[in-house]
């Protein structure tokens, strides 16, 4: 009996054998095609991984630079807030006031801060000290406290 030959009138075992052999051949061909496409795609996959790694490194570098710039801007904002607070306090002769927002100016240098402090000291007639605000300095809470302190409770 020849395995690859099919009789003119096959019986059930011959038909099942023929179908099983055909199924194995089809699965084998599909496995070979899958292997061939995987091998052809490997260089592209490796190139994509390298590009993703470079993009992740660039993203991390950009994040670190942004954090560094934000810290520098925060330090400038705190220095500027101190100078403005001192100048406003001196100009208002100690009256209560509220600073709504502070934005750092471009080119704010220690020399400019010293000039502003000197101007505030001249207006106030006394000495003005500038020091960096603590990290947890909260303008919103300070403003609320000033508002609540100026109101009298209803009885």
C-alpha positions as CSV (number, residue, x, y, z in Angstrom):
1,X,0.0,0.0,0.0
2,X,1.4,3.4,-1.1
3,X,0.9,6.2,1.4
4,X,0.8,9.0,-1.1
5,X,-1.6,7.2,-3.5
6,X,-5.3,7.3,-3.1
7,X,-7.4,4.4,-4.2
8,X,-10.3,5.0,-6.5
9,X,-12.8,4.0,-3.8
10,X,-10.9,4.5,-0.5
11,X,-12.2,3.0,2.7
12,X,-12.4,5.0,6.0
13,X,-8.9,4.3,7.3
14,X,-7.4,5.3,4.0
15,X,-9.4,8.5,3.9
16,X,-8.4,9.4,7.4
17,X,-4.8,8.7,6.7
18,X,-4.9,10.9,3.6
19,X,-6.5,13.7,5.5
20,X,-4.0,13.4,8.4
21,X,-1.1,13.5,6.0
22,X,-2.5,16.6,4.2
23,X,-3.1,18.3,7.5
24,X,0.5,17.7,8.6
25,X,1.8,19.0,5.3
26,X,-0.2,22.2,5.5
27,X,0.8,22.8,9.1
28,X,4.5,22.2,8.2
29,X,4.3,24.6,5.3
30,X,2.7,27.3,7.5
31,X,5.4,26.8,10.1
32,X,8.1,27.3,7.5
33,X,6.4,30.5,6.2
34,X,6.1,31.8,9.8
35,X,9.8,31.1,10.4
36,X,10.8,32.8,7.1
37,X,8.8,35.9,7.9
38,X,10.2,36.1,11.5
39,X,13.7,35.9,10.1
40,X,13.0,38.6,7.6
41,X,11.5,40.9,10.3
42,X,14.3,40.5,12.8
43,X,16.5,43.4,11.4
44,X,13.5,45.7,11.4
45,X,12.6,44.7,15.0
46,X,16.1,45.3,16.2
47,X,16.2,48.7,14.4
48,X,12.9,49.7,16.1
49,X,14.3,48.6,19.5
50,X,17.4,50.8,19.0
51,X,15.3,53.7,18.0
52,X,13.0,53.3,21.0
53,X,16.0,53.1,23.3
54,X,17.4,56.3,21.8
55,X,14.0,58.0,22.1
56,X,13.8,57.0,25.8
57,X,17.2,58.3,26.5
58,X,16.4,61.6,24.8
59,X,13.2,61.9,26.7
60,X,14.9,61.3,30.0
61,X,17.6,63.8,29.2
62,X,14.9,66.4,28.3
63,X,13.1,65.7,31.6
64,X,16.3,66.2,33.6
65,X,17.0,69.5,31.8
66,X,13.4,70.6,32.3
67,X,13.7,69.8,36.1
68,X,17.0,71.8,36.3
69,X,15.4,74.7,34.5
70,X,12.4,74.6,36.7
71,X,14.5,74.7,39.8
72,X,16.4,77.7,38.5
73,X,13.2,79.5,37.7
74,X,11.8,78.6,41.1
75,X,14.9,80.1,42.8
76,X,14.5,83.3,40.7
77,X,10.8,83.5,41.5
78,X,11.5,83.2,45.3
79,X,14.2,85.9,45.2
80,X,11.9,88.2,43.1
81,X,9.1,87.5,45.6
82,X,11.2,88.6,48.5
83,X,12.3,91.8,46.7
84,X,8.8,92.7,45.7
85,X,7.4,92.0,49.1
86,X,10.0,94.2,50.8
87,X,9.4,97.0,48.3
88,X,5.6,96.9,48.7
89,X,5.9,96.7,52.4
90,X,8.2,99.7,52.5
91,X,6.1,101.7,50.1
92,X,2.9,101.0,52.0
93,X,4.5,101.8,55.4
94,X,3.7,98.4,56.8
95,X,0.1,98.3,55.7
96,X,-1.4,94.9,54.9
97,X,-1.2,93.9,51.2
98,X,-1.5,90.8,49.1
99,X,0.7,89.9,46.1
100,X,-1.4,88.0,43.6
101,X,1.3,86.5,41.4
102,X,5.0,86.8,40.8
103,X,6.7,86.1,37.4
104,X,10.5,86.2,37.0
105,X,11.8,88.8,34.7
106,X,14.4,87.8,32.0
107,X,17.9,88.6,32.9
108,X,17.3,88.8,36.7
109,X,20.8,88.9,38.2
110,X,22.1,89.4,41.7
111,X,23.1,92.9,40.8
112,X,19.6,93.8,39.8
113,X,18.3,92.3,43.0
114,X,20.7,94.4,45.0
115,X,19.6,97.6,43.2
116,X,15.9,96.7,43.9
117,X,16.7,96.0,47.6
118,X,18.6,99.3,47.8
119,X,15.6,101.1,46.3
120,X,13.3,99.5,48.8
121,X,15.7,100.4,51.7
122,X,15.8,104.0,50.4
123,X,12.0,104.3,50.3
124,X,11.6,102.7,53.7
125,X,14.4,104.7,55.3
126,X,15.8,101.6,56.9
127,X,17.5,98.4,56.1
128,X,15.9,95.7,54.0
129,X,17.0,92.1,54.2
130,X,16.4,89.7,51.4
131,X,16.5,86.0,52.0
132,X,15.2,83.0,50.1
133,X,11.7,81.9,51.1
134,X,11.4,78.5,52.6
135,X,10.4,75.7,50.2
136,X,6.9,75.4,51.7
137,X,6.1,79.1,51.3
138,X,2.5,79.3,50.3
139,X,1.0,82.5,48.9
140,X,-2.5,81.2,48.9
141,X,-2.5,80.4,52.6
142,X,-0.9,83.7,53.4
143,X,-3.6,85.5,51.5
144,X,-6.4,83.6,53.2
145,X,-4.9,84.3,56.6
146,X,-4.8,88.1,55.8
147,X,-8.4,88.0,54.6
148,X,-9.6,86.1,57.7
149,X,-7.6,88.4,60.0
150,X,-9.3,91.5,58.6
151,X,-12.8,90.2,59.0
152,X,-14.8,90.2,62.2
153,X,-16.9,87.2,63.0
154,X,-20.7,87.6,63.0
155,X,-22.4,87.1,66.3
